[in-house]
């Protein structure tokens, strides 16, 4: 029997597979040196130590580099050439097809490169994918690129100086519980329910959810272009033009996303509880009909069930 894909954390599984593809993990220092190879030695050293922005690379140059990078990666990346780098047995055809893993591999590579251009730290310098921070960061990048609710607001808050200063005032445990975890969970659920043509765009040949196990072999990487631009624009705003008012608006959007997540979870629990009550009452009703329970016993058990599940 084919293994069933857990739709609750499909994006986590896809990322875990995609980063195993050679070239998907990007070394920050090597990447930055390749981009800024024509700069003088002192500037290159500052770029490595401080990041491009702190080293003095201006906003216009960074945006030109980011857009050029997106176009270059889009044009050079084809499903056929990328598939050649897939380790044997990596794609679990019965659950997650190779096309999907390839696509997200390219998206993750591009996301890291754009993030490094805008001064973010090397994801792989001290940890690996098992580190919660690394996985959460990649999930947020994917959320921004694919338009998940609250993802762009979250990234702006996390990467801007205003946001970092505000978050420092919140105890780490409370921050994880009220900020990171609910938002990452919301993005994960977004991917679990929307891996369809709506997400991938019109260039996908068939509107087949990846959750069913098959994605069109005609998938192209053309959709990486708007997704890459979206991520670059979010980071550009966060680093260069983010105001206190915009941060407050983002925090409100984040809170709405968290509230909606909690509301949906509570609704699911309530529906499951109501279903459980109905099932249990149905079972004891069958015992009553068979004469195993008396009417009095049936009513007493029914009362206790309602009290138990109603708490």
C-alpha positions in Angstrom: 0.0 0.0 0.0 1.3 3.5 -0.9 2.4 5.6 2.0 0.0 8.4 2.8 1.2 11.9 2.9 0.5 13.8 6.1 -1.2 16.9 4.8 -0.8 18.7 8.1 2.9 19.2 7.5 3.4 18.7 3.8 5.6 21.8 3.4 7.9 20.4 6.2 8.3 17.1 4.3 8.9 18.9 1.0 11.6 21.1 2.5 13.3 18.2 4.2 13.6 16.4 0.8 14.4 19.5 -1.2 17.4 20.6 0.8 19.0 17.2 0.2 19.4 18.1 -3.5 23.0 19.3 -4.2 23.1 23.0 -4.5 20.0 23.9 -2.6 21.8 24.7 0.6 23.6 28.0 -0.1 26.8 29.0 1.6 26.5 32.6 2.5 30.1 33.6 2.2 30.7 31.9 -1.1 27.6 33.3 -2.6 28.3 36.9 -1.5 31.9 36.7 -2.8 30.6 35.5 -6.2 28.1 38.4 -6.4 30.6 41.1 -5.2 33.7 39.6 -6.7 34.6 42.9 -8.5 34.5 45.0 -5.4 37.8 45.9 -3.7 39.2 43.6 -1.0 38.3 45.9 1.9 34.7 46.1 0.9 34.5 42.4 0.3 35.8 41.7 3.8 33.2 44.1 5.2 30.4 42.5 3.2 31.4 39.1 4.8 31.7 40.5 8.3 28.7 42.9 8.3 26.5 42.0 5.4 26.0 44.0 2.2 23.8 46.7 3.7 26.0 47.4 6.7 29.0 47.4 4.4 27.6 50.2 2.4 25.9 48.6 -0.6 23.1 51.0 -1.5 19.4 50.1 -1.9 19.3 50.6 -5.7 22.3 48.3 -6.3 20.9 45.6 -4.0 17.5 45.7 -5.8 19.2 45.5 -9.2 21.2 42.5 -8.0 18.2 40.8 -6.5 16.1 41.2 -9.6 19.0 40.1 -11.8 19.4 37.1 -9.6 15.7 36.1 -9.9 15.8 36.4 -13.7 19.0 34.5 -14.0 17.9 31.6 -11.7 14.6 31.4 -13.5 16.1 31.3 -17.0 18.8 28.8 -16.1 16.7 26.4 -14.1 14.8 23.7 -16.0 13.2 20.6 -14.6 15.4 18.4 -16.7 18.7 19.8 -15.6 17.7 20.0 -12.0 16.4 16.4 -11.9 19.9 15.3 -12.9 21.1 16.3 -9.5 18.4 14.3 -7.6 20.0 11.7 -5.3 18.7 8.2 -6.0 15.4 7.4 -4.3 15.0 10.9 -3.0 11.6 11.6 -4.5 8.9 9.4 -2.9 6.8 9.0 -6.0 3.9 7.6 -4.0 3.7 10.7 -1.8 5.7 13.6 -3.0 6.6 13.7 -6.7 10.0 14.8 -8.0 8.6 17.8 -9.8 7.4 19.3 -6.5 10.7 18.6 -4.8 12.6 20.2 -7.7 10.4 23.2 -7.7 10.8 23.9 -4.0 14.5 23.2 -4.2 14.9 26.1 -6.6 12.6 28.3 -4.6 14.6 27.6 -1.4 17.9 28.2 -3.1 16.6 31.5 -4.5 15.1 32.5 -1.1 18.5 32.0 0.7 20.4 34.0 -1.9 18.0 36.9 -1.7 18.1 36.8 2.1 21.9 36.9 2.1 21.9 39.9 -0.3 19.8 41.7 2.3 22.0 40.9 5.2 20.5 37.8 6.8 22.8 35.3 8.6 24.0 32.0 7.1 21.3 29.4 7.9 23.8 26.5 7.8 26.8 27.9 9.7 25.9 26.5 13.1 22.9 24.2 12.6 21.1 22.0 10.1 17.5 21.5 9.1 16.8 19.7 12.4 17.3 23.1 14.1 13.9 24.6 14.6 15.1 28.1 13.7 16.3 26.9 10.3 13.1 25.1 9.4 10.9 27.9 10.6 12.9 30.4 8.5 12.6 28.4 5.4 8.9 27.9 6.0 8.5 31.7 6.4 10.4 32.3 3.2 8.1 29.9 1.3 5.1 31.5 2.9 6.2 35.0 1.6 6.9 33.7 -1.9 3.6 31.8 -2.2 1.5 34.5 -0.6 0.5 32.9 2.7 -1.4 35.1 5.0 0.7 36.9 7.6 4.0 35.6 6.1 5.2 38.9 4.6 4.2 40.9 7.8 6.1 38.3 9.9 9.3 38.6 7.8 9.2 42.4 7.8 9.0 42.4 11.6 11.7 39.7 12.0 14.2 41.3 9.7 13.8 45.0 10.2 15.6 47.0 12.9 12.4 48.3 14.3 10.9 44.8 14.6 14.0 43.4 16.2 14.1 46.1 18.8 10.4 45.5 19.6 10.8 41.8 19.8 13.7 42.1 22.3 11.2 43.5 24.8 9.2 40.2 24.8 10.5 37.2 26.9 11.8 34.4 24.6 9.3 31.8 25.8 6.3 34.1 25.3 7.7 35.1 21.9 7.9 31.5 20.8 4.4 30.7 22.1 2.5 33.8 20.9 4.5 34.8 17.8 6.7 32.2 16.1 4.7 29.0 16.7 1.2 30.1 15.7 2.5 31.9 12.6 4.6 29.1 11.4 1.8 26.7 12.1 -0.6 28.9 10.0 1.8 28.9 7.1 2.2 25.1 7.3 -1.6 24.7 7.2 -1.7 27.1 4.2 0.5 24.7 2.2 -1.4 21.7 3.5 -4.6 22.9 2.0 -3.5 24.8 -1.1 -0.9 22.8 -3.1 -2.9 23.3 -6.2 -2.9 25.3 -9.5 -3.9 28.3 -7.4 -0.5 28.2 -5.7 1.7 27.2 -8.6 0.0 29.5 -11.1 -1.3 29.1 -14.6 1.9 27.7 -16.1 1.3 24.4 -14.4 -0.2 22.1 -17.0 -2.7 20.3 -14.8 -4.6 21.3 -11.7 -3.7 18.3 -9.7 -3.0 18.7 -5.9 0.4 17.3 -4.9 -1.4 15.8 -1.9 -2.8 13.2 -4.2 0.6 12.1 -5.2 1.1 13.4 -8.7 2.0 16.8 -10.1 2.1 17.6 -13.8 5.4 16.8 -15.4 5.1 20.0 -17.4 5.7 22.2 -14.4 8.0 25.1 -15.2 10.0 27.4 -13.0 8.6 30.6 -14.6 6.5 31.1 -11.4 9.7 31.6 -9.5 10.1 35.0 -11.0 7.1 36.7 -9.3 7.8 34.7 -6.2 11.4 35.8 -6.0 10.4 39.4 -6.7 7.9 39.2 -3.9 10.5 38.1 -1.4 13.0 40.7 -2.5 10.4 43.5 -2.2 9.5 42.4 1.3 13.1 42.4 2.4 13.8 45.7 0.6 11.0 47.4 2.5 12.0 45.9 5.8 15.6 47.0 5.5 15.2 50.4 3.9 11.8 52.0 4.4 10.0 50.3 7.2 8.2 52.8 9.5 6.8 52.5 13.0 3.3 52.8 11.6 3.9 50.0 9.1 5.3 47.8 11.8 2.2 48.4 13.9 0.0 47.5 11.0 2.0 44.3 10.4 1.7 43.4 14.1 -2.0 43.8 13.8 -2.1 41.6 10.7 0.0 39.0 12.6 -2.4 39.1 15.5 -5.4 38.6 13.2 -3.6 35.6 11.6 -2.9 34.1 15.0 -6.5 34.8 16.1 -7.9 33.1 13.0 -5.6 30.1 13.5 -6.9 29.7 17.1 -10.5 30.2 15.9 -10.1 27.5 13.3 -8.5 25.1 15.8 -11.3 25.7 18.3 -13.9 25.1 15.6 -12.2 21.8 14.6 -12.2 20.7 18.2 -15.8 21.6 18.7 -16.8 19.7 15.5 -14.8 16.7 16.6 -16.3 16.8 20.1 -19.9 17.0 18.7 -19.2 14.1 16.4 -17.8 12.1 19.4 -20.9 12.7 21.5 -23.2 11.7 18.6 -21.2 8.5 18.0 -21.2 7.5 21.6 -24.9 8.2 22.1 -25.6 6.2 18.9 -23.7 3.2 20.4 -25.5 3.2 23.7 -28.8 3.7 21.8 -28.1 0.4 19.9 -27.6 -1.3 23.3 -30.9 0.1 24.4 -32.6 -1.2 21.3 -31.1 -4.6 21.8 -32.4 -4.7 25.4 -29.0 -4.7 26.9 -29.6 -1.3 28.6 -32.7 -0.2 30.3 -34.3 3.2 29.5 -33.1 4.5 32.8 -29.5 3.3 32.3 -29.5 4.7 28.8 -30.5 8.2 30.0 -28.0 8.1 32.8 -25.1 7.2 30.5 -26.3 9.8 28.0 -26.3 12.5 30.7 -22.8 11.6 31.8 -21.5 11.7 28.2 -23.0 15.2 27.6 -21.4 16.4 30.8 -18.1 14.9 30.0 -17.8 16.3 26.4 -19.5 19.5 27.3 -16.7 20.6 29.7 
